Amino acid sequence: MREIAKSMMSYTWAMSMFGVQQAINLMTPVQGAGQSAKTAQAFDNVTEAATKTFDTSIMQAFNAGTSLQNGMIDMMFGGFLAGGCDPGRLMRMGTDAMRTMGGMASSPSGPSPTSDSAPSSGPASSGSDWGPMPR
């Protein structure tokens, strides 16, 4: 039990120092783009070392989480920033994502995901609508 405790404490200390080292790497001016590549490689090395200890079920969960995170990063850098942060476009993207997650993307009663019009505030047109909003 003592060896496990020592190993856990050593690991947490090493991760703290790793974070400090990577922060220093990012702030250190270097000729060219080599510093960010060095930092990315360091994170990749630590990730590889950790994933080598995973069993099959944990590796599957890790891969699913990594796919989700990478998709969110791609959306953030490719979607939000490329569009100049147009609020209407961001709202449509959020609505589309919520519909997809909720399984409502194929609902025939909802507005189309690319619709630019605001929702109607009139009476409910079907049993699945929320109806008029109070003012």
TORBA-441390 format. One record per residue (C-alpha): x, y, z; residue in one letter. Coordinates in steps of 0.02 Angstrom, whole numbers, padded with zeros to 5 digits, always signed. Last residue first. Layout:
<kolzas>
X,Y,Z,a .
...
</kolzas>
This chain:
<kolzas>
-02245,+01921,-01150,r .
-02304,+01743,-01132,p .
-02244,+01620,-01266,m .
-02372,+01545,-01383,p .
-02376,+01356,-01404,g .
-02247,+01228,-01354,w .
-02268,+01130,-01514,d .
-02287,+00938,-01518,s .
-02478,+00938,-01518,g .
-02484,+01037,-01678,s .
-02506,+01215,-01739,s .
-02484,+01300,-01571,a .
-02552,+01476,-01568,p .
-02444,+01617,-01633,g .
-02267,+01661,-01577,s .
-02192,+01589,-01736,s .
-02011,+01538,-01732,p .
-01887,+01660,-01810,a .
-01843,+01636,-01992,s .
-01669,+01584,-02052,d .
-01716,+01403,-02082,s .
-01565,+01292,-02107,t .
-01620,+01160,-01981,p .
-01795,+01153,-02059,s .
-01934,+01200,-01942,p .
-02009,+01061,-01837,g .
-02162,+00955,-01880,s .
-02073,+00828,-01991,p .
-01950,+00777,-01855,s .
-01790,+00711,-01936,s .
-01673,+00821,-01836,a .
-01772,+00789,-01677,m .
-01660,+00651,-01612,g .
-01615,+00755,-01460,g .
-01430,+00761,-01502,m .
-01467,+00808,-01683,t .
-01594,+00939,-01634,r .
-01475,+01013,-01506,m .
-01333,+01021,-01634,a .
-01445,+01103,-01763,d .
-01503,+01232,-01635,t .
-01324,+01271,-01587,g .
-01270,+01290,-01769,m .
-01422,+01398,-01805,r .
-01380,+01508,-01655,m .
-01199,+01525,-01713,l .
-01258,+01576,-01887,r .
-01372,+01708,-01816,g .
-01235,+01774,-01702,p .
-01106,+01791,-01844,d .
-00943,+01751,-01754,c .
-00833,+01795,-01904,g .
-00884,+01635,-01991,g .
-00709,+01559,-01990,a .
-00692,+01581,-01802,l .
-00850,+01490,-01755,f .
-00842,+01349,-01880,g .
-00665,+01292,-01913,g .
-00586,+01334,-01746,f .
-00734,+01293,-01635,m .
-00805,+01155,-01744,m .
-00634,+01071,-01759,d .
-00612,+01086,-01570,i .
-00784,+01011,-01539,m .
-00750,+00869,-01661,g .
-00582,+00834,-01578,n .
-00665,+00827,-01407,q .
-00799,+00706,-01467,l .
-00674,+00594,-01555,s .
-00562,+00596,-01401,t .
-00707,+00549,-01289,g .
-00753,+00401,-01400,a .
-00571,+00345,-01408,n .
-00554,+00356,-01218,f .
-00714,+00256,-01192,a .
-00649,+00122,-01311,q .
-00480,+00122,-01222,m .
-00568,+00102,-01054,i .
-00660,-00050,-01119,s .
-00504,-00129,-01196,t .
-00386,-00106,-01048,d .
-00287,+00054,-01029,f .
-00102,+00060,-00977,t .
-00036,+00102,-01151,k .
-00159,+00247,-01152,t .
-00059,+00338,-01018,a .
+00108,+00329,-01109,a .
+00027,+00382,-01273,e .
-00057,+00532,-01192,t .
+00108,+00584,-01111,v .
+00198,+00574,-01278,n .
+00059,+00669,-01368,d .
+00068,+00808,-01239,f .
+00256,+00822,-01264,a .
+00234,+00819,-01453,q .
+00111,+00964,-01444,a .
+00236,+01064,-01340,t .
+00379,+01032,-01460,k .
+00268,+01077,-01609,a .
+00219,+01238,-01520,s .
+00403,+01279,-01493,q .
+00460,+01239,-01669,g .
+00356,+01372,-01755,a .
+00502,+01482,-01805,g .
+00637,+01559,-01694,q .
+00586,+01533,-01514,v .
+00502,+01646,-01386,p .
+00465,+01551,-01226,t .
+00283,+01570,-01174,m .
+00220,+01405,-01242,l .
+00370,+01308,-01176,n .
+00351,+01387,-01004,i .
+00169,+01334,-00998,a .
+00223,+01160,-01054,q .
+00352,+01149,-00915,q .
+00227,+01206,-00782,v .
+00100,+01077,-00841,g .
+00231,+00940,-00836,f .
+00280,+00996,-00661,m .
+00102,+00971,-00602,s .
+00089,+00805,-00693,m .
+00252,+00746,-00610,a .
+00187,+00795,-00438,w .
+00025,+00699,-00468,t .
+00123,+00547,-00527,y .
+00245,+00551,-00381,s .
+00099,+00559,-00259,m .
+00015,+00411,-00343,m .
+00177,+00310,-00346,s .
+00210,+00346,-00162,k .
+00034,+00293,-00113,a .
+00048,+00134,-00218,i .
+00216,+00095,-00137,e .
+00144,+00118,+00039,r .
+00000,+00000,+00000,m .
</kolzas>
